[in-house]
Amino acid sequence: MLQTALNGAWGAGESAVVPRDPAGFARAAAGAVADAGEVRIRPRTSCGGGSLSPRVVGPAPTAVRGAVRVPVAVAADAWAEPDPERRVARIRSGETLPDLAWAAWHEPGAEETAAALPARGVAVEAGPRSGTAGPSLFARSPSADRVRRIGAEAPAPDGTVEGWARVLAEGSAGVPVLLHGTGAAARPVLRPARRLGPAGRTGPEGTA
């Protein structure tokens, strides 16, 4: 499965090619979905900031679903909502929700976020980011065997893109893996993803 990440956390002055509103997400998804089985978006306020407010998040997956028939994922992290308690409250109060959400395990509130999402019917992608305490925290997490998949970001802990071959060979507790990278690692990581069998991610979030 290939996921296309349509925007990411790019600011208006950093990239002019990424969509920033529901209509833009729908247009971008329609253009990308022929090659992708899932769409990832970061809903934004009218000022361009991240948000998990139901008024911001709800229209975004609704617009994408009107254009394509694939699952829609968002990031439920500190960029979208820095306060962990408020993040959980936003998830609990939403009426229109994505199919899947990314929880950053190196950030405060990851466990609570990962518990709140399935209660609302949203699957969890765990983000145990390399170079942080995330991998060890996730390994000890009671939620580790209940997430939909693990989002493994290149480079791997050994500093290489190909290093994920070793990480995956050692096992991920039977949980599916999605490989992705940013910048110079964004495209090379798709080679081991294709060879090893996990899902991969590409799009403006990592390459713009």
N, C-alpha and C positions, 0 to 999 in steps of 0.2 A: 504494500500500500504506500502510495506517495501522498504526503500532505503538502498543500501549498499554503504558505504563511503570507498573507496579503499585505500586512503593513508593519507591525512591530512597534517599537518605541521611538522611531525616528521623529525628530522635531521638524517643523515646517521648513526651517532653514537648512536642514540636512539632506532632505531628499524630496523632490517634487513629483516623484513617480508613484508614491504609495497612496492608496485611498484612505480617506479619513472620516467618511460618513457612511450611513447605511446604503445610500444609492451608489456610492463609489465601490463599496464592498460587493454589491450585487453585480455591477458591471465587471469588476475584476474577477470575481468568481466565475462568471459566465465565460470569460475568456480563458480561464485556467483549468476548468474542471475536466476538460477532455483528457488531461494528463494526470489528474489527481483524484483520489478517492475520499479526500477530506479537506475542509477549508478551515484555516486558523486565522482569527482576527483579534485585534485589540481595539474594542470600542472606545471612542473618545468623546469628550464633551465638546461643545461648540467652540470652546477656547483651545482645544487641542490636547488637553490633559487626559490621562487615563482615568477610568471610572468603572466601578461595578454597580453604580446606581441602576435600579430597574428601568428608569426613564432613558438611560443611555444604552444599557446592554440589550434590553428587549427589542428595540427596533432593528438592531444589527443582524442577529440571526434570522429574524423574520424576513428581512430584505434578501439575505443570501438564500434562504429556503425558497423564496419566490423565484429565484433565478436558476438554482441548481438543486438537484436531489442527492446531496451527499451530507454526511454529518458535519456539524459546525462546532469548532473548538474555540475557546477563549483562554486567556491567561488570568487566573485568579491569584495574583501575586501582589507584592508591595507596590509595584509601579501602578497597578490599577487601583489599589486601596491600601495605603500604608498602615492603617490601624487594624490589627488583627480582629478585634471585637467588632468593629464596624464592617470589616470584610465579611465575617460570618453573618452579620445582620443583613447585609445586602443580599447575600445568597438566599437567606431564608425568606426574604420579602419579595423576591423576583417572581413575576408572573410568567414571562416568556424567557426561557433559559436555553443555553446551548446544550449540545449533546455530551460534550466533554469539556473539562477545564484542567488547566495545568497548575499544579501546586508546587511552589518552590521550597524544597525541603530545608534549604539553608536559611530561610527567613523565619522570624517569629510567627507563630500562629499556623504553621503548616499542618499540624495534626488536626487542629480544630477546623481548618478549611477543608481538609480531606474527609472529615467526618460529616460536615454540613452538606457537601455536594451530593453524595449518594442519597442522602435523606430527601433531596429534591429531585432525584432521578437523573442526576448528572454524573457521568463516569469521571474518574480521576486519572490524569496522567501525572506521575510523580517526576519532579525535576530535581534529582540529587546532584547538583552542579559540581563538577570536578574543581579541585582547588579550594573547596569550602568544607565545612563540617557536614554538608548535606548528605554525602554518601554514607557516613557512619551513622548519622541520625536516622536515615531511612532504613538502614540494615537492622536497626533496633526497634523500628516502628511497629506497633500493633496493626497498622494499616498496610504494611508492606505486601501482604498476600491478597489484599482486596482491591488494589488499584487496577485500572484497565491495562496500563502499560507504564513503562519507564521511559522518560525522555532523556537519552544519553547524548550529551553535547560534546562535540569534538573541539579541541584535541582530547584524547583519552588521558587518564591519569599518568601515563608514561610520557606524555607530551607529543604523541603522534596521532594522526587520524587512524592509521591502521591498527593502533594499539587496542581499539575496541574489539578486535578479533579475539585477543586474549581475555579481555573482560567478559565478553559474551560466552566464550568457551568455558570460563569458570562458573558460569551460571548466573541467572538473574531470578532465582527462586521460581522458575517457570513462568514468570511474568513477561509478556511480549515487550519488545524494545523498539523505540523509534530513534534513529540516529539523525543528528542534525549538527550544523556548525554555523559559525558566523564569520563574515569576512573571508579570509583566504581559505578557511576550512569548510565553507558552506557547500562548495561543489565537490571537492575531493571526498568528503564523507559519504557521498552517494555511491561510490564504488564499493566500499565494504558493505554498505547496506544492501546493495544488489546481490553481492556475492554470498553474504552470510544469511540473508533471508529476512532480517527485521524490516520494519517500515522505515522510510526516509522522509526528510522534510526539506523543502526548498522554497524560494520565493523572496520577495523584497525585504521581509523581516531580517534575513541573514545576508542578503546580497546587495541591497540598495545603496 
